[in-house]
Amino acid sequence: MTRPEPPAIAERELCGLVNGLARQIADHVRKRAATLGLTAAQATALREMTGPMTLSELAERTNCEPSNTTFVVDKLEGAGIVRRRPHPTDRRAKQLVLTPEGVELRERLIELLTEESPLGELSRQQQELLHELLDKAVARRR
């Protein structure tokens, strides 16, 4: 009869796998972003811009400090990829929106990120299960 692994070992091994996957994803994003002349931070921001949003919303989505997000958005705006416009319901806020060039670049980025992705070997069903499990683990800490 085999004895179950002590929880500390299972925790350590699982954390190692999650950290390893995070490193692989970060490396993948960095390499793909470079082919488009973007930094990893710019690519991450672009990937997360699924529609108009405030700087605070983008900072939260990218898990980045607002001041760093401002720097990234300034660079994207300077390149004509993003523009700021008045928020429709909050006079104090600005919304970030992709320019037509930004939409095109984001689509190309998404294509590149799916090529040889660290998650590419997983079936759609496996990706959905992994998403569900990670979301459950992260939700406990929110």
C-alpha positions in Angstrom: 0.0 0.0 0.0 1.4 3.4 -1.0 1.3 6.3 1.5 0.0 9.6 0.3 2.5 12.3 -0.2 2.8 14.8 2.7 0.8 18.0 1.9 4.0 20.2 2.1 5.7 18.2 -0.7 2.6 18.2 -2.9 2.3 22.0 -2.3 6.0 22.6 -3.2 5.7 20.5 -6.3 2.5 22.2 -7.5 4.0 25.6 -6.8 7.1 24.6 -8.8 4.9 23.6 -11.8 2.8 26.8 -11.7 6.0 28.9 -11.4 7.6 26.9 -14.3 4.6 27.5 -16.5 4.5 31.2 -15.6 8.2 31.5 -16.7 7.5 29.6 -19.9 4.5 31.9 -20.7 6.5 35.0 -19.9 9.4 33.9 -22.1 6.9 33.1 -24.9 5.2 36.5 -24.6 8.6 38.3 -24.6 9.8 36.5 -27.7 6.6 36.9 -29.7 6.3 40.6 -28.6 9.9 41.3 -29.9 8.9 40.1 -33.4 6.4 43.0 -33.4 8.7 45.5 -31.9 6.9 45.5 -28.6 8.1 44.9 -25.0 6.5 42.1 -23.0 4.7 44.7 -20.9 3.3 46.4 -24.1 2.3 43.0 -25.5 0.6 42.1 -22.2 -1.3 45.4 -22.1 -2.3 45.0 -25.8 -3.5 41.4 -25.2 -5.7 42.5 -22.2 -7.3 45.4 -24.1 -10.4 43.6 -25.1 -12.4 46.8 -25.3 -12.4 50.3 -24.0 -11.2 50.5 -20.4 -9.7 52.8 -17.9 -6.0 52.8 -16.9 -7.0 51.4 -13.5 -8.8 48.5 -15.2 -5.9 47.8 -17.4 -3.5 47.9 -14.5 -5.6 45.4 -12.6 -5.9 43.1 -15.6 -2.1 43.1 -16.2 -1.3 42.9 -12.4 0.8 46.0 -12.7 1.2 49.2 -10.7 -0.8 52.1 -12.2 2.3 54.2 -12.6 4.0 51.4 -14.7 0.8 51.0 -16.7 0.8 54.7 -17.4 4.4 54.4 -18.8 3.4 51.4 -21.0 0.3 53.2 -22.3 2.2 56.3 -23.0 4.6 54.3 -25.2 1.6 52.6 -27.0 -0.1 55.9 -27.5 3.1 57.5 -28.9 3.3 54.6 -31.4 -0.3 55.2 -32.5 -1.6 51.9 -31.1 -3.8 53.3 -28.2 -5.5 56.6 -27.6 -7.1 58.2 -24.6 -10.6 59.6 -24.9 -13.0 61.1 -22.3 -14.9 58.5 -20.3 -18.6 58.5 -21.3 -19.9 58.5 -17.7 -17.0 59.7 -15.5 -15.7 63.2 -16.2 -12.6 62.6 -14.2 -11.5 59.5 -16.1 -10.1 58.7 -19.5 -10.8 55.5 -21.5 -8.1 53.7 -23.4 -9.2 52.5 -26.8 -7.2 50.8 -29.6 -6.7 52.7 -32.8 -7.4 50.9 -36.1 -3.7 50.1 -36.2 -3.9 48.9 -32.6 -6.7 46.5 -33.4 -4.7 45.1 -36.3 -1.6 44.7 -34.2 -3.5 43.1 -31.3 -5.0 40.5 -33.8 -1.5 39.7 -35.1 -0.2 39.5 -31.5 -2.9 37.1 -30.5 -2.1 34.9 -33.5 1.6 34.9 -32.6 0.9 34.1 -28.9 -1.2 31.0 -29.9 1.7 29.6 -32.0 3.8 27.2 -30.1 2.1 28.4 -26.8 3.2 26.6 -23.6 -0.5 25.7 -23.3 -0.8 24.6 -26.9 -0.4 20.9 -26.1 -3.5 20.9 -24.0 -6.9 20.2 -25.6 -9.6 22.9 -25.4 -11.3 20.8 -22.7 -8.0 20.5 -20.7 -7.5 24.3 -21.1 -11.0 24.9 -19.8 -10.4 22.6 -16.8 -7.0 24.3 -16.0 -8.7 27.7 -16.2 -11.4 26.5 -13.8 -8.9 25.1 -11.3 -6.6 28.1 -11.4 -9.6 30.5 -11.1 -10.8 28.6 -8.1 -7.3 28.7 -6.5 -6.9 32.4 -7.2 -10.5 33.4 -6.2 -9.7 32.2 -2.6 -7.2 35.0 -2.3 -9.2 37.9 -3.8 
